[in-house]
Structures are given as structure tokens and as C-alpha cells.
Amino acid sequence: MTTNIYLKNNFVFKVDWDMNNTTTYTYGAKIGSDVDTFSYSNPMMAQAVKIHTWYSQTSYTHQRFSPTLPLLKSGPNYTINSAYHAFPDKSIFTQIDFFNSYGQKIDNFITDSQQINFNFPDEATSYQINLVNASSQKLVFKSLLIFESTSDVTSYYFDVDRQLILSSNDTNKVVNISFNNCLNHLITMPRDLDINNTKVIVDPYLNFKMLDDILMNNKKELFDKIINYCKMLDSQMLNKKIIFSGYCLFDSVLAILISQLFPSSKVNVCLNFEKLLRLEKELSSSSIEMLLNMISEMYSNEKMG
């Protein structure tokens, strides 16, 4: 059975594993990274030791690094989704510590669940998230997602089983498929859409570096979740032609890439697409040229059709 968590807002904050050594327990550790994952192995590490810590508040003078967690407020419900694989299973705990304005810890909780729902304490002004060792042999980490959640039905929900953010509309009316914008650690979903005929599909773990890897190394498996969902939609669309639409640069690039796997589809990209694409620093020049050639070929095919 699918579990849905509704988003109160149209944005999600993504937290990556920052590479600052002062926040990671490195003694005896074997550490590696790939385009979409961070691996950590330390079989001799004692239990209950913190492997890694993220902070919402720091003193750069003393700690020499900046906060990596968003500021939260008391009252709303929050959800943290942790995307990682621990070996063996359940060998990593997540501990959240809450602090008051004097830096005193006022509350905390610890869990082995990767789906955490909580309220920010009234007296708290900052917090820390820790990954804690519980006899882990290896950890392969993607990201943490933090968003404000609600029990009400809203425009978007997080599908826990698929690990996708989806719009809540009836898929039988869908003509357009759109995606999300990605700006640093902030993932935003479109606000002003014709929600009746546009389905928004968001893989919150994708970013520009992964899109570059898809283009340069043909790693289409990196967006398998979106592809599989699009195929499911395509089978329900009663022979309608899919229109993949982008409203910003990131979703436009996704629209182009995914449309390649749906030969009869059409693509709409954002205004000033070529200009924005040439200015994007996280895409290689080769990837940019490939995308420009793809969109040029699409336009040529439309004219010929």
C-alpha cells in the first residue's frame, strides 16, 4: 500500500553530506563519493559514536564552516526522509538534538526509521541531525529531505514507496508532464499550473551534476524512477500525445532528456532556454552542446511534421 505525505508548501530542502572533516568521524574510516552517493565504512568504530552531524546554527569563527540545515519554526509538522542504505539493515540511527538560545540541549530523540515526523519545540532556536553508528559495516548515503507536512490533501505529496514527489491531480486528465526546479539545496515545484491536465513528477535526489553524468556517460538508470512513472502514465493516457514541459532550466533539461525515450512526445522548454543553459556552471560544455543539438533537432522535426 502506498504511503503519501502531503507537502504544506511547494518546496523541499535537500541536505547533502557536506565534506567538512570536522562534521564527520574520520578516524579509521574509508570514505568515497560518486555523482549521486557518499559511502562510509568503519567496521572498527564503536557503537553510539556519531558518524556525521549537520547543524542549523554555527559560529564560523570557532567552527570554520557554515550551517547546512534550514531554519525551522515551532508549531508546524515536519518530515525528514533519509535516503541511505545501511549494511546490515537497521545499523544506523538518526538522532535529532534541539537547543535553546543559550546553546543548551532541551530535547532530543533517536530512531532507526528513515522516515521521521516531528514538531520543533517551542523553546528551541537551533537543532542538529546526527547519524549514529549501531554496528554498521557500511553506509551508502544520498540525501536528507526536510519539508513541512500536513494531514490535509494539498497540491503535492511525497510518495514514500516510490520516493517521488507528485502532484495530486487525476491522471486520467493528464496531457502535460512537468518536473521541478533545482536551486542549490532548494527543490521547488510549480505553483501556477493548469493542475487538471499537468502531472508534476519530482525525483528530489536528482541534480545538475547527475544530469551531466546522464548526458556524458549515458547513465539513464539515474532517472529510472521518473521514467517508470512516465511509462505508467503513458499507458493511462488513452492515446494522447505526452507533452513534456519545463518552466525553469532544470525541468526543461529533464523534459528534453526524458522525451528521448518517448518518440511521439512533444517538448516545451522555458523562455531564454539557450541563454540560461550556456550560463549553467554545473553542466559541462559537452553536455550543453548535446542539449542544444537535441532541442535543435526537435524543432527541425516539428517543422518537417
N, C-alpha and C positions, 0 to 999 in steps of 0.2 A: 504494500500500500504506500502510495506517495505521501510524503510529508511536506507540507507547504508552510513557509513562514513569511508572512506579509511584511513588506517594507513600508514604514510610515512615510519615508521620503524617497526621492528618486535617485539617491546616491548611496554608494557603499565605499568605505575606506579600506584599502588593502594595505596590509603590513607585511613587508618582506623581511627576510633575515638580513639585517644590516651587518656589514663585515667588520665592525669596530671590535677589536680584540678585547676591549675592557668589558664588553657585554656578553662574551662567550667564554665558557670554561675550556681553555685550550690545552691544559696540561695533559699530555698523553693522548691527545685527540688526533684523529685522522679526519681532515676536513677537505671537502671538494665541492665544486659547483658546476652546474650545467646551465643551459639557457633558461630552463624553467624550474630547476630544483637545486636544493642545497643539501649535501649529505654530511652527516656527522657520525663518527664511530669512535667509541671509547670504552671497550669492554671491561677495562680495569677500574673504571670510575665508580666511586662509592654511591650507594643509594641515597636518595634525598638531596643530592647536590644539584644546584641549578645549572642546567646546560646553557641556557641563554635567557636574557632579560631584555624586555622592551620597556621604555619609560615614557610617560606623558609629560614629565617635567624634569629638567636637568639644570645644572649650573655649569655652563660651558667653561667658566674659569677653573673649576675644580675637576670636572669630569672630561672635558675636552671633546664632547660630542653633543649633538642636538637631540631633542625628543623625537621619537618616531611613532608615538601613539597620538590619536586625535583627542582633543579635549571633550569630555562628556559632562552632562548636567544631571542633577538629581531629578527623579520623577519618571522619566521615560523608561520603557523596557529596551534593553539592548541584547543583541545576539552576537556571539563570536563563533565563527565557523573556522576550524583549524584544518587545513589540508596538509596532512602528512601521513607517512607510513612508518610505523614503529615495528622493529623486529627484536623480540617477539611482540605479538599484539598486546596492547594494554600495558606496555612497559614505559610509557611516558605519561606524566601527569601535567596538567596545566594549573598553575597557582596564580590567583589574582590578588594583589595586595592593595588596599586603599589607605590613603594618608590624608591627614588634615593639613591646615595651613602652616602648622608648626613642624611638619615632617614626621609626625608621629603616626604609626600604623594604628588604624582604628577598626579595621575589619579585614578579613580575607577568606577565601575559600579555595579548595583544591579538588580537582576532579580528573578522572581518566577519560571523560567524554570529550569528543571533538566538536560537539555542538553545545554551546553554553549560553544560557539565558540568565540575565541578571538585571538588577536595578542599581544605579550608582547611589551610594549612601549620601544622605543629606549633608553630613558634616565633612564629606571628603572633598578635596580640591585637586588631588592627583592620584594616579594609580600606576601599578606596574604589572606586566604579564610575564610569567616565568614558565619555561619548560623545565620540568624536574625529572631527573633520572629515577627510574624504578626497575633497575636491572636490564636496561636497554642495551642491545648489542649494536644496533644501528638505527639511525633516524634519517629518513629522506623527506625533506620539508619543502613545501611550495609556498604557502602564504597563510596569513590570518585575514579573515574578513570581519569587519566590525560595522554593524548597521543598527539603526533604530527600528525596532519591530513593533507590531501591533496585532491585536486579535481581530481587528476589522478587516474586511475584504477591501483591498486597495488596488491601484493600477498595476503594481508589480509584486511578485512573490519570489522567494528563494526556494527552488525545488531541491530539497535535501538529497534525494536519491540520485537525481541527475547532476547535481552540483552546478545548476544553471539558474540564472535569474530570468524570469519570463513575465511577459505581460499577461493580464488576467482575462483577455477577451476571448470570445468564442472563435475557435479555429476554423469553423465551417465558413466564416465570412472573410477569411484572410485572403488578400491579394498581394499585399506588400509584406516583405520581411525586412526588418531593420535590426540594428545592433546597438552598440553603446559608444560613448566617448571615453577616452582613457587619458587622463592628465596627471602625470606623476603617480600619486597613490590614490587619487580620487577617480572612482568609476561612476559615471553619470548616465542615466537612462533618459531618453527623450521625454519631454513634458508635453509639447503641443503636437500631438499626432492625432490622425483620424483613427482612434483606437478600435473602431469597429472593423476596419479592414487591414490593419497593420499589426503584425505579431513581432514583438521585440524579443530577441534571443541574446542573452549575455553570458559568455563564459568569463567570469570575473578573474580568472587566473591567466588570461591572455594579456600580452602587452606588445609594444612595438618590437622589442628585441626578439620575441618569439615569432612575430610576423616576418621579421627579417630572416630568421632561421628557416621558416617555411619556404620563403622565396628562394633563398640561396642554396638550401640543402634538400628541398622537396620534402620536408617533414610534415606532410599533411596530417599525420596522426596527432599533431599538436592541437588541431581543432576538430578532432573526431566527434566530440560531444555535440558541437553545433551542427556538423554535417548530419549526424544520425537524427537529430531532431528535425532538421530541414527535410530530410527524406520522409520522415513520418508525416510532416505537414503536407508535403507534396502528394502523398498518397490519399490525403483527405480533401484535396482542393478541387475535386470534380473537374479535372482537365483545364483549370485556369492556369495561365502562364504566371510563374512567380516573377515578381519584381523585387530585386534586392536593392534597398535604398540606404544611402548614407547621408547623414546631416552634418557630420563633422569629418575630420580627416581619418581618424581611426576606424570608424564604422564604414566609411567609404572604401578603405583598403580591404577590410573584411568582405564587404559586398562584392568587390571585384574578384578576390581570391575564391570565395565560395561559389560564385556564379560559374566559375570554370568547370565545376562538377555537375552543373545543371544546364546542359547545352541549349535548351529552349528558353532560358530565363532572360530577363532584361535587367539592366543596372542603371540606377540613378545615383550620381555622386554629388557631393556638396559643391557649393559655389566656390570659385577660386581653387579648385582641387589641385591643379597642376602647380600653382604657386605655393600652396601650403605643403604639398608633397616635397618640393625641392628644398624647402626650409627645414624639414624634419631631420633632426640630428641623430635619432636612434635607428634610422634606416640607412643602409649602405647605399652608395651611389649606384651600385649594380642593381640593387633591389628597386630603387627609384626608377631607373631606366626600364626595368622589366615591367613595372606597373604602368608606366607611361605608354609602353608598347601595347600592353593589354587593353588599356582603355581606348587607344587609337584604333586598334583592330576591331573593338566592339562598335565604335562609331561608324567605321567603314562598313561593317556587316549590316548595321541598321540602315544605312543609306542604300545599300545594294538590295536589302529586303524590301 
